[in-house]
Amino acid sequence: MKCFGLHHARLHRQFGSAKPVLQPAARKYISTQKVTPQSAHDRLAAQRQNRPIAPHLTIYKWEYVSATSALHRITGVLLSGSLYGLANFYLFAPTLGIHLDSATIVDAFGSLPIAIKAGLKFCAAIPFTYHAFNGVKHLVWDTGRLLGNVQSRRVSWVVMACSMSSSLFLVLGNI
Protein backbone atom coordinates (compact mmCIF):
# COMPACT_ATOMS: atom_id res chain seq x y z
CA MET A 1 0.00 0.00 0.00
CA LYS A 2 1.38 3.37 -0.95
CA CYS A 3 0.80 6.45 1.16
CA PHE A 4 1.93 9.68 -0.48
CA GLY A 5 4.35 7.73 -2.67
CA LEU A 6 5.99 5.81 0.21
CA HIS A 7 5.37 2.25 1.24
CA HIS A 8 3.68 1.61 4.58
CA ALA A 9 6.63 -0.44 5.86
CA ARG A 10 9.02 2.36 5.10
CA LEU A 11 6.78 4.84 6.97
CA HIS A 12 6.63 2.45 9.93
CA ARG A 13 10.46 2.21 10.05
CA GLN A 14 10.91 5.97 9.84
CA PHE A 15 8.20 7.17 12.19
CA GLY A 16 7.53 4.22 14.49
CA SER A 17 4.23 2.64 15.21
CA ALA A 18 1.11 4.64 14.69
CA LYS A 19 -0.19 6.22 17.89
CA PRO A 20 -3.47 8.00 18.24
CA VAL A 21 -3.02 11.73 17.92
CA LEU A 22 -5.98 12.76 20.04
CA GLN A 23 -6.33 11.37 23.53
CA PRO A 24 -9.73 11.38 25.16
CA ALA A 25 -9.95 14.14 27.75
CA ALA A 26 -10.39 13.21 31.38
CA ARG A 27 -13.82 14.09 32.58
CA LYS A 28 -14.14 16.36 35.55
CA TYR A 29 -17.47 16.62 37.21
CA ILE A 30 -18.49 19.81 38.90
CA SER A 31 -21.52 20.64 40.86
CA THR A 32 -23.51 23.83 40.67
CA GLN A 33 -25.83 25.39 43.13
CA LYS A 34 -28.51 28.00 42.83
CA VAL A 35 -27.50 31.45 44.01
CA THR A 36 -30.00 34.07 44.96
CA PRO A 37 -29.40 37.64 43.76
CA GLN A 38 -28.96 38.80 47.37
CA SER A 39 -26.28 36.19 48.14
CA ALA A 40 -24.50 37.02 44.86
CA HIS A 41 -24.53 40.69 45.82
CA ASP A 42 -23.22 39.91 49.31
CA ARG A 43 -20.44 37.76 47.88
CA LEU A 44 -19.43 40.52 45.44
CA ALA A 45 -19.43 43.09 48.25
CA ALA A 46 -17.19 40.82 50.34
CA GLN A 47 -14.77 40.42 47.41
CA ARG A 48 -14.65 44.18 46.91
CA GLN A 49 -13.55 44.65 50.53
CA ASN A 50 -10.32 42.78 49.74
CA ARG A 51 -9.45 44.81 46.64
CA PRO A 52 -6.97 47.70 46.83
CA ILE A 53 -8.54 51.10 46.30
CA ALA A 54 -6.02 52.57 43.87
CA PRO A 55 -3.16 50.15 43.24
CA HIS A 56 -1.48 52.39 40.69
CA LEU A 57 -0.73 54.89 43.48
CA THR A 58 0.45 52.32 46.00
CA ILE A 59 2.44 49.75 44.03
CA TYR A 60 4.51 52.00 41.80
CA LYS A 61 7.33 54.29 42.85
CA TRP A 62 6.26 57.92 42.48
CA GLU A 63 8.66 59.56 40.05
CA TYR A 64 8.97 62.93 38.38
CA VAL A 65 7.66 61.68 35.03
CA SER A 66 4.52 60.25 36.64
CA ALA A 67 4.03 63.51 38.53
CA THR A 68 4.22 65.47 35.26
CA SER A 69 1.66 63.14 33.73
CA ALA A 70 -0.70 63.76 36.64
CA LEU A 71 -0.01 67.49 36.43
CA HIS A 72 -0.85 67.45 32.71
CA ARG A 73 -4.24 65.94 33.50
CA ILE A 74 -4.83 68.38 36.35
CA THR A 75 -4.01 71.40 34.18
CA GLY A 76 -6.29 70.09 31.44
CA VAL A 77 -9.19 69.77 33.87
CA LEU A 78 -8.35 73.16 35.40
CA LEU A 79 -8.23 74.91 32.03
CA SER A 80 -11.41 73.38 30.66
CA GLY A 81 -13.28 73.80 33.96
CA SER A 82 -12.30 77.44 34.30
CA LEU A 83 -13.24 78.09 30.66
CA TYR A 84 -16.70 76.63 31.15
CA GLY A 85 -17.13 78.33 34.51
CA LEU A 86 -16.09 81.76 33.24
CA ALA A 87 -18.18 81.39 30.08
CA ASN A 88 -21.26 80.47 32.11
CA PHE A 89 -20.64 83.29 34.58
CA TYR A 90 -20.23 85.75 31.69
CA LEU A 91 -23.40 84.40 30.08
CA PHE A 92 -25.57 84.51 33.21
CA ALA A 93 -24.13 87.70 34.76
CA PRO A 94 -26.85 89.98 33.33
CA THR A 95 -29.53 87.63 34.67
CA LEU A 96 -27.96 87.82 38.12
CA GLY A 97 -27.77 91.62 37.94
CA ILE A 98 -23.95 91.72 37.72
CA HIS A 99 -22.48 94.25 35.33
CA LEU A 100 -19.74 92.24 33.65
CA ASP A 101 -18.28 93.37 30.36
CA SER A 102 -14.73 93.71 29.02
CA ALA A 103 -14.33 97.35 30.08
CA THR A 104 -15.37 96.54 33.66
CA ILE A 105 -12.92 93.63 33.85
CA VAL A 106 -10.07 95.77 32.46
CA ASP A 107 -10.81 98.61 34.89
CA ALA A 108 -10.98 96.23 37.86
CA PHE A 109 -7.73 94.50 36.90
CA GLY A 110 -5.99 97.80 36.20
CA SER A 111 -6.79 99.11 39.68
CA LEU A 112 -4.90 96.24 41.38
CA PRO A 113 -1.34 96.67 42.70
CA ILE A 114 1.44 95.47 40.38
CA ALA A 115 2.45 92.53 42.62
CA ILE A 116 -1.09 91.16 42.67
CA LYS A 117 -1.42 91.65 38.91
CA ALA A 118 1.82 89.76 38.33
CA GLY A 119 0.72 86.94 40.64
CA LEU A 120 -2.66 86.62 38.95
CA LYS A 121 -1.08 86.68 35.51
CA PHE A 122 1.42 84.00 36.52
CA CYS A 123 -1.35 81.82 37.99
CA ALA A 124 -3.26 82.19 34.73
CA ALA A 125 -0.23 81.66 32.45
CA ILE A 126 1.42 78.64 34.05
CA PRO A 127 -1.38 76.12 33.33
CA PHE A 128 -1.58 77.27 29.70
CA THR A 129 2.13 77.11 29.04
CA TYR A 130 2.68 73.86 30.92
CA HIS A 131 -0.23 72.12 29.21
CA ALA A 132 0.91 73.39 25.80
CA PHE A 133 4.56 72.29 26.20
CA ASN A 134 3.61 68.99 27.79
CA GLY A 135 1.14 68.39 24.96
CA VAL A 136 4.00 68.81 22.48
CA LYS A 137 6.00 66.31 24.56
CA HIS A 138 3.16 63.81 24.30
CA LEU A 139 2.95 64.36 20.54
CA VAL A 140 6.67 63.57 20.30
CA TRP A 141 6.12 60.47 22.44
CA ASP A 142 3.35 59.40 20.03
CA THR A 143 5.97 59.21 17.29
CA GLY A 144 7.97 56.75 19.39
CA ARG A 145 10.80 59.11 20.26
CA LEU A 146 12.28 59.99 23.67
CA LEU A 147 10.57 57.11 25.45
CA GLY A 148 13.56 55.88 27.46
CA ASN A 149 13.67 56.44 31.21
CA VAL A 150 16.52 58.96 31.12
CA GLN A 151 15.20 60.72 28.01
CA SER A 152 11.65 61.05 29.33
CA ARG A 153 12.95 62.44 32.63
CA ARG A 154 15.10 65.02 30.83
CA VAL A 155 12.28 66.03 28.50
CA SER A 156 9.96 66.44 31.50
CA TRP A 157 12.48 68.81 33.12
CA VAL A 158 12.80 70.71 29.84
CA VAL A 159 9.01 71.05 29.66
CA MET A 160 8.92 72.44 33.21
CA ALA A 161 11.75 74.89 32.49
CA CYS A 162 10.14 76.07 29.25
CA SER A 163 6.75 76.54 30.86
CA MET A 164 8.19 78.46 33.83
CA SER A 165 10.34 80.72 31.65
CA SER A 166 7.58 81.41 29.14
CA SER A 167 5.13 82.15 31.96
CA LEU A 168 7.58 84.60 33.50
CA PHE A 169 8.10 86.18 30.09
CA LEU A 170 4.34 86.56 29.64
CA VAL A 171 3.96 88.09 33.09
CA LEU A 172 6.99 90.41 33.11
CA GLY A 173 6.78 91.32 29.43
CA ASN A 174 3.46 93.10 29.89
CA ILE A 175 3.82 94.89 33.22
Secondary structure, DSSP 4 states (H G I P E B T S, - for coil): -EETTEEHHHHHHHH-S---SSPPPPP---------HHHHHHHHHHHHHTS-S-HHHHSSPP-HHHHHHHHHHHHHHHHHHHHHHHHHHHHHHHHHT----HHHHHHHHHTS-HHHHHHHHHHHHHHHHHHHHHHHHHHHHHTT-S-SHHHHHHHHHHHHHHHHHHHHHHHHTT-
